Amino acid sequence: MRRRNFLAAAAAASITLGSKGISQAQTGLTVDMVHFDPVNPVLGNPNGDVTMVEFFDYQCPYCKKGHPDVMRAVEEDGNVRLLMRDWPIFGEASVYAARIVLSAGSTGYGSALEALFRTEGALTIAQTNSLLAEAGFNVPALEAAYRKNADTIDGLLGRNMGIADAFGFSGTPSFVIGTQLFFGYLDRPAIDKAIKAARGA
């Protein structure tokens, strides 16, 4: 997987997924294809009236910087459905982290994700395993779960890559909130504004 430069603009640029922006004809994607995936765990309110999708990498410093704001916005709103789409673009350690966290399944995914997001900067495979073990996970069991479900998990990562490429995202983090695409880091006011706009659309 080739490495991409990520954008760190204070306010991310945005465009609309739909007839007035990037259309299905241009990308081959529908809103449902972006907002829903049977393999990807859902955080927040699974029945929320607004869906936020974040494309992220566990080694991305801006993903980690913005994650507390994302989670607080989702929790405080109470009606946002959050889909964290793993987009491991920073090499082998990122791919391993994505695979092993997804192997925790829907019940363990959130806790495993948070364990890795509490770090700063780069991760090694050994650090990932240590952090997950400290969070109470049986790492050999997670690795065995990945081997058992490798085709399913890698299929999801492939779909995530395809969606990110179709949208022309240049790096992590990137967001789809409702039908708006955001290229780059979003601070809390920008997240709240995007959720409000999605709800009013």
N, C-alpha and C positions, 0 to 999 in steps of 0.2 A: 504494500500500500504506500503510495507516495505521500510525502509530508506536505502539508499545506500551511501557508502563513495564515494566522488568525487576525481578525480585525479587532482593534481595541478602542473604537470610537466611543465617546461619551454617550452619544445617542445613536443607536444603530439605524442604518437606513432600512426602509421597509417597502415592500410592494405587496400586492394582493394576489392571492391564489384564486383565480376565477376569471370571468369573462373580461374584466377590466384590467387584469394583470397577467400573470403567467397562467395560461389556459391549459386545460387538459390536452388539447391538441398539441401544444408545445412540449409538454412534459410527459404525457401519458399517465398522469396521476389524477386521481380524484381526491376530494377532501377525505372520504372514508379511508382511502388507502394510506393517507398521511396520519389521520387521527386514530386509526384502529389497526392492531395487529394481534392475532390470537396468541402469539408467543411472547410479546413484550408486556411485562408487568405494568400495572397502572397504579400510580400513587395519587394522593389527594382524594377527591370524591369521585368514585367510578361512575356516578350518575350525574356529574356536574353539567351545568348548562354551557360552560366554556371549556374547550380543550386547549391546553398548552403543551406543545411538543418542543423539547430541547434536544438538540444534537450536541453531544458532549464527548470529551475524552477525559479519562481519569488523571492524565498528566497535564491537562490544560490549566494554567494558573488562573486564567480569567473565568473558566468554569467554576473553579474552586472559590474564587473571590465572590462570584455572583450567586453561588448556591444557597447561602443562608437567606438572601433576599427572595429567591425563587420559592423556597420552602415556606418562609413566613407569609409571603403573599398568598400562596395556595391555602395554607392553614387558616389564616385570618379571614380570607374570603369565604371559605367553607363550601363553595359551589364550583370549584375548578377541578377539572380532571387533568392530571399531569402524566404525560408520557415522556419518559427519559429514553431517548433513542441513542444507544451506544454507537459512537462513530470513532473507532480507534485509529487515529491518524498519526500517532507519535511512535509507532514502531511496535516491536514484539511485546514489550511489557504492557502496552496499552491493550493489545489484542488479548493477551493472557488475562488481564484484569477484567475486561468485558466478558470474556467467556466464563471465568470462574464465578463472577457475581451473578450472571444470568443463571448459572447452574444451581444457585441457591433457591430458585423457584419463586413463585409469587409470594410465599410466606416469609422468605428470608431476604428477598431482593433489597427491600428498603434499608434494612439494617446493614447489609453488606455494602451497599452503595455509600451509606453515611460513614462507615468505617474508613473507606478509601478517600472520601471527600474531606476528611478532617486533616489530611496531610497537606504539605506545601510542596509544590514543584514536582520533580520527576519521581517516578517509582521504579523499583526493580521487581522482578518476579518474587524474589525472596522477601522483599518488604511487603508486597501485597499479601503473601501467605502469612507473614507475621501479624499484620494488622487484622486480617480476618480471624486468625487464631485467637488474638487478644479480644476480639469481639464475640468469641464463643463459638465460632464455626469450626467444624471438623474439615480441615483442608483436604486431606486424602479422600474424604467422602465427596466433597465438591468436585475434585478432579475426576473421580469415578463417575459422578453424575454427568460431567461434561462429556467424557468418553462415550457414555451411553446415549447421549442426546446431541452429539456433535453436529450431525446433519441439520437438526432443527435450529440449534443455536447459531451455527455459522450461516444458515439460511437467513435468519433474522438480521445478522450483521451485514450480509450482502444486500438485503432489501434497504437497510438504513443507508448504506453507501450509495445505492442507486437513487434513492430519494434526494439525498444531499447533492449528488452530482446533477440530477435533473433540475434542481432549483438553482444551481450555480453557487452554492454556498462555498465560501473560500476558506473556511476554517471554523473552529469551535471557539465559543459557543455560537450556535445559530438557533433561531426559534421560529416556530409557527404558532401563532396565538390566534385562535379562531381561523380566519383565512388570510391573516396578515403574515408576511414573511419578514423576519428581522435578521439582518446580517451583522452579528457582533454582540458584544456584551451589553446587557440591559441592567440598569440600576433599578432600585425599587420604584421610584416614581414612574419610570418608563414601563415597568411591568404592570403597575396598577392602571396606567393610562391605556395600555394595550388590552387588558382584560375588560376594562370599561367599554372600550370601542368595540370589542368582539361581542359583548353582551348587547350592545345597542344596534349591532348590524342587522 
